[in-house]
Amino acid sequence: MAQQILHLEFNGKSARVNFQGLPDLRPKPTVTLSTAAGPVTQVRVTNGLNPRVDTAQLRGDILIQGDPEIDFATAGQILDVDQLTTTYYDPSVPEPQPVTDFRELDIVYDAFGNEKERRPHSNRRPNLNELQPVKVGKRIPLAQALVQFVFRFNYQILHNDSLTRDFLHDIARELHQKQEVALLGAGAKGTLPLVIRERGSPYRAFLYGEVGEDETAKDRYKLLMLLSDMELKRPPHAASGTP
Amino acid sequence: MRCSTRDFARVSVTSTTGIRWLRRSIQGMEHAVAGCSTCLTRCATLQSGNIAFSDWTCANAWLLIGLVMARDVNFTLGGQTATVQLEAKIDRKSLYGYAAKTIEKDGRSLSRGWLCPDGKLLRRESVAMQKIDPEGTPFDEPVTEANGEVVSLQPSSFEQAAPMESVPLKALIGFNVRDVYPLTKCTLAPGLYKTVFSYRKSIQPYDALVLVRAEDAFLLVGQYKVSTMVGLSVAYEFFDSAEDAEGEGEDLDFSMV
């Protein structure tokens, strides 16, 4: 069971609790493809593309007369992925060779595709179980948050002992009573987005709480962490003129 | 530049706004797209209906930009058919931009490839994925099995109307959104509607929600998850470990690129 740990702070108290992915309501079927010869597999093959030919320059009559874009001698070879090593090469060189001592950069583009900045590439690290706890911050009305943000993932937060159970139940009860969601933020100020896994994407996180309403279920609670990476709105260049 | 007269792609343009977009964009696109004069003339004189692009570059450019992507989707709600227009998918790149990793040496951008055990370097574009049978042969029509039973693909959402029902707003909780499509010409009352959606033929369509706000409407395609109320003890067996996930201030900053 792939549980993960969340170091959470609420009302000046902090605790390490578990969080867990949720099962599908309609599980995806296990799909297999087969032929009369047996099951189908997917492999990497060489496609025989001739690297010395600029396909953009090929005219119809050249393609009718021959197949200059294909190198038949190198086509159709099944590659063993375990024996391949990723490498980088200069594509402008006629006979490319692996290049060493290269730099990894992130080029940042805006929503219109214009380059904004270049910066050294950095790999994001998970930040949910750090020394600084993830903080429960600003509240947003539940009805507003549900229609304002796109929630990509839902995780359920779970207690691991009676102390953390009371801690989480209190959060869920408060959110339930006020019909609000709470923003979660990492870092010293509790403003940074959350990163769930190594090299993962950053997400804005919201805490949704629910408690049992009748007498028999009042000890029960549900605390979900909703992850969002975008608002629900049209892109800036498409917003105007849309019917 | 003029290309062959063969029609490479036909794109339906039914919205007047779409046509307006198209016309307004043509001057700006002319140089960027390197479009052929035939395609550009067709776009410029378009009133409604189909454009038959005669050049792949032009067709792909328009498709990528999503200016003419609106397609009709039908839903059945309370015995009535509701038709909406589905526009191009929205992702966070189109809202906030993105960061692309690049490899450089001495100011020159490098490409990624593979080094074979014999020292040969394979360019990325020289390698393709191929489905083969156990004898190593590409095939034409495989048999598709789901959970061990032979199945046929269901039509896409553009080919058949999907049933739809009104659900409370809280149905958005526990719904993992995969794709977001803006909807136009939506006559549904504001609220949330549950349905299914499949852009292409599929074995099982995705779960979907249509969210109609006062000023706009969106189709959210994804998957429902099941959560549970927990008591003093937690039934961990309930939870699935195979989560295939990636895992401030007044204005939330979503430009986390």
Contacts between the chains, C-beta under 8 A, distances in Angstrom:
chain1	res1	chain2	res2	distance
A	1	B	236	5.8
A	1	B	239	6.5
A	1	B	241	4.7
A	2	B	241	4.1
A	2	B	242	7.8
A	2	B	243	6.7
A	3	B	236	7.8
A	20	B	236	7.7
A	20	B	239	4.5
A	20	B	243	8.0
A	21	B	239	6.8
A	21	B	240	6.1
A	21	B	241	6.9
A	21	B	242	7.5
A	21	B	243	2.6
A	21	B	245	6.4
A	22	B	174	6.9
A	22	B	225	3.7
A	22	B	226	6.0
A	22	B	227	5.5
A	22	B	239	6.7
A	22	B	240	6.6
A	22	B	243	7.3
A	23	B	225	6.8
A	23	B	226	5.3
A	23	B	238	7.2
A	23	B	239	6.6
A	23	B	240	3.6
A	24	B	223	5.8
A	24	B	224	7.1
A	24	B	225	6.4
A	24	B	226	7.3
A	24	B	240	7.2
A	25	B	207	7.3
A	25	B	223	7.5
A	25	B	224	3.8
A	25	B	225	6.6
A	25	B	226	5.2
A	26	B	204	7.3
A	26	B	207	6.9
A	26	B	223	7.7
A	26	B	224	6.9
A	28	B	204	6.7
A	29	B	146	3.7
A	29	B	147	4.9
A	29	B	151	7.8
A	29	B	203	6.2
A	29	B	204	6.0
A	30	B	146	6.9
A	30	B	147	5.5
A	30	B	148	7.9
A	31	B	144	6.5
A	31	B	145	7.1
A	31	B	146	5.3
A	31	B	203	6.0
A	32	B	144	7.7
A	32	B	145	4.9
A	33	B	131	6.9
A	33	B	142	4.1
A	33	B	143	7.1
A	33	B	144	5.9
A	33	B	145	7.7
A	34	B	142	6.1
A	34	B	143	5.1
A	34	B	145	6.6
A	35	B	133	4.5
A	35	B	139	4.8
A	35	B	142	5.4
A	35	B	143	7.0
A	37	B	133	4.3
A	37	B	134	5.3
A	37	B	135	5.1
A	37	B	137	7.4
A	38	B	133	6.1
A	38	B	134	3.9
A	39	B	133	7.9
A	39	B	134	7.0
A	40	B	131	5.1
A	40	B	132	6.9
A	40	B	133	5.9
A	40	B	139	7.0
A	40	B	142	5.4
A	41	B	131	7.2
A	41	B	132	6.3
A	41	B	134	7.6
A	42	B	129	5.8
A	42	B	130	7.2
A	42	B	131	5.2
A	42	B	132	7.9
A	43	B	129	7.4
A	43	B	130	5.9
A	43	B	131	7.9
A	43	B	132	5.9
A	44	B	127	5.6
A	44	B	128	7.4
A	44	B	129	6.2
A	44	B	130	7.7
A	45	B	127	7.2
A	45	B	128	5.9
A	45	B	129	7.8
A	45	B	130	4.7
A	46	B	122	6.8
A	46	B	126	5.8
A	46	B	127	6.2
A	46	B	128	7.8
A	47	B	125	8.0
A	47	B	126	6.2
A	47	B	127	6.8
A	47	B	128	4.2
A	48	B	126	7.8
A	49	B	123	7.9
A	49	B	125	5.8
A	49	B	126	5.2
A	51	B	123	5.5
A	51	B	125	7.7
A	51	B	126	6.5
A	60	B	4	6.8
A	74	B	126	7.3
A	78	B	132	7.8
A	78	B	136	6.9
A	79	B	114	7.5
A	79	B	116	7.7
A	79	B	122	7.7
A	79	B	127	6.7
A	83	B	116	7.1
A	83	B	117	5.0
A	84	B	114	4.2
A	84	B	115	6.9
A	84	B	116	6.5
A	84	B	122	7.6
A	85	B	114	6.7
A	85	B	115	4.4
A	86	B	112	6.5
A	86	B	113	7.8
A	86	B	114	6.4
A	86	B	115	7.7
A	87	B	112	7.6
A	87	B	113	5.6
A	87	B	114	6.6
A	87	B	115	4.4
A	87	B	121	6.6
A	88	B	103	5.0
A	88	B	110	4.1
A	88	B	111	6.8
A	88	B	112	5.8
A	88	B	113	7.2
A	89	B	110	6.3
A	89	B	111	5.9
A	89	B	113	5.4
A	89	B	121	6.0
A	89	B	123	7.5
A	90	B	105	7.4
A	90	B	108	5.9
A	90	B	110	5.9
A	90	B	111	7.7
A	91	B	110	7.6
A	91	B	111	4.4
A	91	B	123	7.5
A	92	B	108	7.1
A	96	B	111	7.9
A	96	B	113	7.3
A	96	B	121	5.8
A	96	B	123	7.1
A	97	B	121	6.7
A	98	B	115	6.0
A	98	B	121	6.4
A	99	B	105	5.5
A	99	B	110	5.7
A	101	B	105	6.7
A	102	B	103	5.1
A	102	B	104	6.4
A	102	B	105	4.4
A	102	B	110	5.8
A	103	B	103	7.2
A	103	B	104	5.1
A	103	B	105	6.8
A	104	B	101	6.5
A	104	B	102	7.7
A	104	B	103	6.0
A	105	B	101	7.3
A	105	B	102	5.1
A	105	B	103	7.6
A	105	B	104	5.7
A	106	B	99	4.4
A	106	B	100	7.1
A	106	B	101	5.8
A	106	B	102	7.6
A	107	B	99	6.9
A	107	B	100	5.2
A	107	B	102	5.5
A	108	B	97	6.6
A	108	B	98	7.6
A	108	B	99	4.8
A	108	B	257	5.5
A	109	B	97	4.9
A	109	B	98	5.8
A	109	B	99	7.5
A	109	B	100	6.9
A	110	B	97	4.2
A	111	B	93	7.5
A	111	B	94	6.0
A	111	B	95	5.9
A	111	B	96	6.1
A	111	B	97	5.0
A	116	B	97	6.9
A	121	B	101	5.5
A	137	B	248	6.5
A	138	B	248	6.5
A	142	B	170	8.0
A	143	B	169	6.1
A	146	B	169	5.4
A	146	B	170	7.4
A	146	B	172	4.6
A	146	B	173	7.2
A	147	B	169	7.1
A	147	B	172	7.8
A	147	B	211	6.3
A	147	B	213	6.0
A	150	B	177	5.0
A	150	B	180	5.7
A	150	B	220	7.2
A	151	B	172	6.9
A	151	B	173	7.9
A	151	B	175	6.9
A	151	B	176	7.2
A	151	B	177	5.8
A	152	B	176	6.3
A	152	B	177	5.8
A	152	B	178	7.8
A	152	B	245	7.8
A	152	B	246	7.7
A	153	B	176	5.6
A	153	B	243	7.7
A	153	B	245	4.7
A	153	B	246	7.4
A	153	B	247	6.9
A	154	B	173	7.3
A	154	B	174	5.3
A	154	B	175	7.5
A	154	B	176	6.1
A	154	B	225	5.2
A	154	B	227	6.9
A	155	B	243	7.8
A	156	B	227	5.2
A	156	B	228	7.6
A	156	B	230	7.9
A	156	B	239	7.1
A	158	B	230	6.2
A	158	B	234	5.0
A	158	B	236	7.9
A	159	B	230	7.5
A	159	B	234	6.8
A	162	B	232	7.4
A	165	B	232	6.5
A	183	B	248	6.4
A	183	B	252	7.6
A	185	B	248	5.9
A	190	B	248	7.6
A	191	B	248	4.4
A	191	B	249	7.2
A	193	B	256	5.0
A	196	B	245	6.7
A	196	B	246	6.6
A	196	B	247	3.9
A	197	B	245	7.7
A	197	B	246	6.6
A	197	B	247	4.4
A	200	B	246	4.9
A	200	B	247	4.5
A	201	B	246	4.8
A	201	B	247	7.0
A	201	B	256	7.9
A	202	B	256	4.1
A	203	B	246	7.9
A	203	B	256	8.0
A	204	B	252	6.0
A	204	B	254	6.5
A	204	B	256	7.9
A	208	B	173	5.8
A	210	B	229	7.3
A	212	B	229	6.1
A	217	B	229	6.8
A	219	B	231	5.7
A	219	B	232	6.5
A	220	B	229	4.0
A	220	B	230	6.4
A	220	B	231	4.9
A	221	B	229	6.6
A	221	B	230	6.4
A	222	B	227	5.9
A	222	B	228	7.0
A	222	B	229	5.0
A	222	B	230	6.8
A	224	B	173	6.6
A	224	B	174	7.1
A	224	B	227	6.0
A	226	B	173	7.2
A	227	B	245	8.0
A	228	B	254	7.9
A	229	B	92	5.3
A	229	B	254	6.8
A	229	B	256	7.4
A	230	B	90	7.8
A	230	B	91	7.5
A	230	B	92	4.3
A	230	B	95	5.5
A	230	B	96	7.1
A	230	B	180	7.8
A	230	B	254	5.8
A	231	B	95	7.0
A	231	B	252	7.7
A	231	B	254	6.0
A	232	B	180	6.9
A	232	B	211	7.3
A	232	B	218	6.0
A	233	B	95	7.0
A	234	B	90	6.8
A	234	B	182	5.7
A	234	B	216	7.0
A	235	B	90	6.2
A	235	B	94	4.0
A	235	B	95	5.6
A	236	B	95	7.6
A	237	B	94	7.9
A	238	B	66	7.6
A	238	B	87	7.8
A	238	B	94	7.7
A	238	B	182	7.7
A	241	B	17	5.5
A	241	B	20	6.5
A	241	B	21	6.1
A	242	B	17	6.5
A	242	B	182	7.4
A	242	B	184	6.7
A	242	B	216	7.9
A	243	B	15	6.1
A	243	B	16	7.9
A	243	B	17	4.8
A	243	B	184	4.8
A	243	B	185	6.7
